[in-house]
Amino acid sequence: MTQSQRFLLHYLSWVAVLFLLFYLDTNSLSHWINETQRQWLLDALRFFLGEDRVRGLDILAHPHFRIIITRACNGLIPYYLYLAAILAYPRSWKARLTWAVLGYGVISAVNLLRLLMVTALVAKNPSNFHWAHDLLGNALLMVTGLGLFYGFLRRSRPTRSI
């Protein structure tokens, strides 16, 4: 098996473990993690947008359009994909932990900015939602995760082969 194949196998295994244990609603811990992350996000949105624009799980982005903050909006999907990559790559556990914490902070902040951007674009015109959310917003999270992984590769030393 080549190093690339081993990395891919380890990566997919970590993705499965992280999603089964911490994202899918399979246990009380994953439920708590996801709801806590979503609540943090809603509180931050309330801070930036105001109490009058964030009600319950909804952002009132336009008089005729609301954005519902679901579990998938909490930023944990791109974080777990990033985390699986750093866990699968041969680096020290100290480097992995450092970059896991850094990545969580950066991805959470970028996710908040993504939702603020989507809200601003939808406020101008509700028809902006799909391209702002599905294309622009998701591309922003993808580039952020890849950039963090690139930083992890450049700033940490290998400890073993894959």
C-alpha positions, 0 to 999 in steps of 0.5 A: 500500500502506498503512503497516499493510499494509507493516508486516504484509508486513515482519513476516511476512517477518522471521518467515519469515527468523528461523524459517528461519535460527534456529529450524527445524532447517535448519542447524547454527547454528539447531541450536546456538542452540536446544540452547544455549537449551534447555540454559540453561533446563534448568540454570536449572530444575535450580538452582531445582527441584534435581537430583533433579527435573530429569533429562535433558530431563525435569522430574519434576513429580509422581510420576506425571507428567513434563514433557519440555522440547522445543525448543518450550519454550526460549522462542525462538518468542515471542522471534522473534515479538517480534523480528520486530515490532521489526525490521519497525517504523520505528525506529533500529537502536540502538533495535531492538538495545537492545529486542532484547537487553532482550526476550531477557532478559525473555522468557527470564526469563518463560519460566523463570517460566512453566515453574516455574509449570507445574511447581508446578501439575502437582505439585499435580495432573497434570490441571492441565498443559494449562490451566497450560501451553497457556493460562496459560503461553502467555498469559503469554508473549504478554502479555510480548511485547506489553508489550515491543513496546508499550514499544518503541513508546512509548520509541523515536522513529520514523525513517521511515515503514513 
